[in-house]
Amino acid sequence: MKPPPFLYCRPRAVDEALAVLAEHGDEARPLAGGQSLVPMLNHRLARPGVLVDIGAITELQRMERRASDWLIGATVTQRRVERHSLEGCELLSLAVPFIGHRQIRARGTVGGSIAHADPAAELPAVALTVDATMVAAGRDGQRAIGASSFFAGPYMNSLADGEILSHVIFPVLPSTTRCSFKEFARRKGDFAVAGVAAAVDITDRVVSKARLTAFAIGSNPVRLPGAEGAIVGRSLDAADLDTAAEAAAAEIEPWDDIHGSPRYRRQIVAALLQRALQEVAP
Ligand SMILES: Cc1cc2nc3c(=O)[nH]c(=O)nc-3n(C[C@H](O)[C@H](O)[C@H](O)COP(=O)(O)OP(=O)(O)OC[C@H]3O[C@@H](n4cnc5c(N)ncnc54)[C@H](O)[C@@H]3O)c2cc1C
């Protein structure tokens, strides 16, 4: 399969990229690792007239540990994250190896995955669980968008026209936080049929705060407030795990597709959540 014809440009600075996007409007599209966009072009699911390759913009390649967070530039590859020890950002490190295969992670970027907002993608689920902040760059400057409002539907984000995702801020979690990431896919490297991310604070052997997310079950990843509430103040014994799993299965509204029925996905989420909580239990 070959893509439709397009103009290609490779700016060296964010301002330059924004100028090209502004000039061509809807016709132009940022190109990061190309691991989703190039297949979309080849299958004629997208036909942008201009591709703005943001891969040479050094500002978007930053990866910095700051006082209370990690700043990860939009074009930092998933493989670079995988190979880096991200102290305080364990959930991200646990999730990245589930993305496709190593070759895909070598080109696929953190920002590309988050901007693409595939409902079955791992990184949006991580961002939602840890309350990451997406920083958009536009011609009027930068603006911060919280994870809970960034994902606007399947393959939709809340970037405005002409904006690009500049970087993502992942908060460093306290040392009392334990994380687990679980997903079920038919083959290693496939997109998940359903998955669960957990970041649970344990103080004096009981749960003091819980952030639980299910993904690959609907338009966007969703937090599981019922299951979170069910485990706060608990020691995560077998009965607590059962209660949380039941709460999660009851509160999600999974979609129905060729990979699984809503009932099947509810069962997977319940089982994965039990395993995740078992892993983080004191
Ligand atoms: C065989 C295969 C298996 C895969 N399996 C998985 C998987 O299991 N889990 C998973 O999460 N992904 C998977 N992927 C997708 C892969 O992870 C991609 O890396 C990711 O979806 C997009 O990142 P990218 O950098 O390649 O972005 P691109 O493909 O370059 O871009 C994707 C979209 O995001 C937009 N975009 C990119 N960067 C920015 C930015 N900075 N600002 C604004 N918009 C931007 C582009 O315009 C485009 O619309 C798989 C891909 C393949 C080919």
Ligand as a Chemical Component Dictionary entry (heavy atoms), coordinates in Angstrom:
data_LIG
# 
_chem_comp.id                   LIG 
_chem_comp.type                 NON-POLYMER 
_chem_comp.pdbx_formal_charge   0 
_chem_comp.three_letter_code    LIG 
# 
loop_
_chem_comp_atom.comp_id 
_chem_comp_atom.atom_id 
_chem_comp_atom.alt_atom_id 
_chem_comp_atom.type_symbol 
_chem_comp_atom.charge 
_chem_comp_atom.model_Cartn_x 
_chem_comp_atom.model_Cartn_y 
_chem_comp_atom.model_Cartn_z 
_chem_comp_atom.pdbx_ordinal 
LIG C1  C1  C 0 2.021  -3.274 14.551 1  
LIG C2  C2  C 0 1.744  -2.149 15.518 2  
LIG C3  C3  C 0 1.371  -2.456 16.813 3  
LIG C4  C4  C 0 1.122  -1.424 17.708 4  
LIG N1  N1  N 0 0.745  -1.753 18.984 5  
LIG C5  C5  C 0 0.480  -0.783 19.859 6  
LIG C6  C6  C 0 0.083  -1.084 21.188 7  
LIG O1  O1  O 0 -0.008 -2.247 21.612 8  
LIG N2  N2  N 0 -0.191 -0.055 22.020 9  
LIG C7  C7  C 0 -0.088 1.265  21.606 10 
LIG O2  O2  O 0 -0.355 2.163  22.400 11 
LIG N3  N3  N 0 0.284  1.570  20.363 12 
LIG C8  C8  C 0 0.580  0.596  19.484 13 
LIG N4  N4  N 0 0.952  0.935  18.215 14 
LIG C9  C9  C 0 0.998  2.369  17.835 15 
LIG C10 C10 C 0 2.339  2.984  18.225 16 
LIG O3  O3  O 0 2.556  2.891  19.576 17 
LIG C11 C11 C 0 2.481  4.456  17.879 18 
LIG O4  O4  O 0 3.760  4.786  18.318 19 
LIG C12 C12 C 0 1.565  5.492  18.497 20 
LIG O5  O5  O 0 0.227  5.183  18.375 21 
LIG C13 C13 C 0 1.713  6.834  17.800 22 
LIG O6  O6  O 0 2.975  7.360  18.016 23 
LIG P1  P1  P 0 3.840  7.902  16.821 24 
LIG O7  O7  O 0 4.928  8.673  17.452 25 
LIG O8  O8  O 0 4.211  6.810  15.914 26 
LIG O9  O9  O 0 2.843  8.960  16.130 27 
LIG P2  P2  P 0 2.427  9.162  14.610 28 
LIG O10 O10 O 0 1.984  7.881  13.999 29 
LIG O11 O11 O 0 3.466  9.929  13.914 30 
LIG O12 O12 O 0 1.157  10.120 14.834 31 
LIG C14 C14 C 0 -0.059 9.607  15.338 32 
LIG C15 C15 C 0 -1.091 10.744 15.380 33 
LIG O13 O13 O 0 -0.767 11.674 16.404 34 
LIG C16 C16 C 0 -0.521 12.983 15.846 35 
LIG N5  N5  N 0 0.633  13.501 16.563 36 
LIG C17 C17 C 0 1.824  12.888 16.760 37 
LIG N6  N6  N 0 2.626  13.632 17.543 38 
LIG C18 C18 C 0 1.924  14.751 17.830 39 
LIG C19 C19 C 0 2.199  15.909 18.613 40 
LIG N7  N7  N 0 3.360  16.046 19.268 41 
LIG N8  N8  N 0 1.251  16.868 18.695 42 
LIG C20 C20 C 0 0.067  16.730 18.059 43 
LIG N9  N9  N 0 -0.266 15.648 17.329 44 
LIG C21 C21 C 0 0.661  14.678 17.209 45 
LIG C22 C22 C 0 -0.264 12.747 14.354 46 
LIG O14 O14 O 0 -0.629 13.882 13.592 47 
LIG C23 C23 C 0 -1.173 11.559 14.087 48 
LIG O15 O15 O 0 -2.489 11.993 13.905 49 
LIG C24 C24 C 0 1.245  -0.056 17.304 50 
LIG C25 C25 C 0 1.645  0.246  16.011 51 
LIG C26 C26 C 0 1.900  -0.790 15.116 52 
LIG C27 C27 C 0 2.345  -0.418 13.734 53 
# 
loop_
_chem_comp_bond.comp_id 
_chem_comp_bond.atom_id_1 
_chem_comp_bond.atom_id_2 
_chem_comp_bond.value_order 
_chem_comp_bond.pdbx_ordinal 
LIG C1  C2  SING 1  
LIG C2  C3  SING 2  
LIG C2  C26 DOUB 3  
LIG C3  C4  DOUB 4  
LIG C4  N1  SING 5  
LIG C4  C24 SING 6  
LIG N1  C5  DOUB 7  
LIG C5  C6  SING 8  
LIG C5  C8  SING 9  
LIG C6  O1  DOUB 10 
LIG C6  N2  SING 11 
LIG N2  C7  SING 12 
LIG C7  O2  DOUB 13 
LIG C7  N3  SING 14 
LIG N3  C8  DOUB 15 
LIG C8  N4  SING 16 
LIG N4  C9  SING 17 
LIG N4  C24 SING 18 
LIG C9  C10 SING 19 
LIG C10 O3  SING 20 
LIG C10 C11 SING 21 
LIG C11 O4  SING 22 
LIG C11 C12 SING 23 
LIG C12 O5  SING 24 
LIG C12 C13 SING 25 
LIG C13 O6  SING 26 
LIG O6  P1  SING 27 
LIG P1  O7  DOUB 28 
LIG P1  O8  SING 29 
LIG P1  O9  SING 30 
LIG O9  P2  SING 31 
LIG P2  O10 DOUB 32 
LIG P2  O11 SING 33 
LIG P2  O12 SING 34 
LIG O12 C14 SING 35 
LIG C14 C15 SING 36 
LIG C15 O13 SING 37 
LIG C15 C23 SING 38 
LIG O13 C16 SING 39 
LIG C16 N5  SING 40 
LIG C16 C22 SING 41 
LIG N5  C17 SING 42 
LIG N5  C21 SING 43 
LIG C17 N6  DOUB 44 
LIG N6  C18 SING 45 
LIG C18 C19 SING 46 
LIG C18 C21 DOUB 47 
LIG C19 N7  SING 48 
LIG C19 N8  DOUB 49 
LIG N8  C20 SING 50 
LIG C20 N9  DOUB 51 
LIG N9  C21 SING 52 
LIG C22 O14 SING 53 
LIG C22 C23 SING 54 
LIG C23 O15 SING 55 
LIG C24 C25 DOUB 56 
LIG C25 C26 SING 57 
LIG C26 C27 SING 58 
# 
